[in-house]
Amino acid sequence: MCEINGALERVIIDALEDIPEEKGLIGEVIRFIDDLKREMVPDLNHANKYNKATVGTFFSVRDPQNAMRSFGTFISKIDWAQSESLKTLFEPFSYLGREKPIDNQIT
């Protein structure tokens, strides 16, 4: 499930794990960031920093010369309507502008 801290990055990581041709690379990047977190960069114990480092490393390795351009291209190709992580993240906003049904009404 998606955390509020680093939420966009977490959605991207989840999406990468769902893409068969990217699953291996994102898995290696996650292991690399985990090792750095334990051995050299304890600041990565914060979820938002961990997620940012993971996404940044993935795109830097995937296409070093165009890392930021690759990131933008990837973001534009995600079918956000199919992202369960994104749905979970924005679920609290789903009733904006309309009345939210009340569960277990006392009558």
LINUR-V718225 format. One line per field, one symbol per residue. ss: DSSP state (H for helix, E for strand, L for the rest). psi: psi as a letter, one per 40 degrees, with the letter a starting at -180 (. if undefined). burial: 1 if it has 16 or more other ideal C-beta (glycine too) atoms within 10 Angstrom, else 0. A space follows every 50 residues. Layout:
ss: ???
psi: ???
burial: ???
This chain:
ss: LLLLLLHHHHHHHHHHHLLHHHHHHHHHHHHHHHHHHHHLLHHHHLHHHH HHHHHHHHHHHHLHHHHHHHHHHHHHHLLHHHLHHHHHHHHHHLLLLLLL LLLLLLL
psi: ihidhfdddddddddddehdeeddddddddddddddddddgedeehdddd ddddddddddddgddfdddddddddeehgddehddddddeddeeeheihh ihifhh.
burial: 01000111111111110000010001001100100110000001000011 11111111110100000001100100000000101101100000000000 0000000
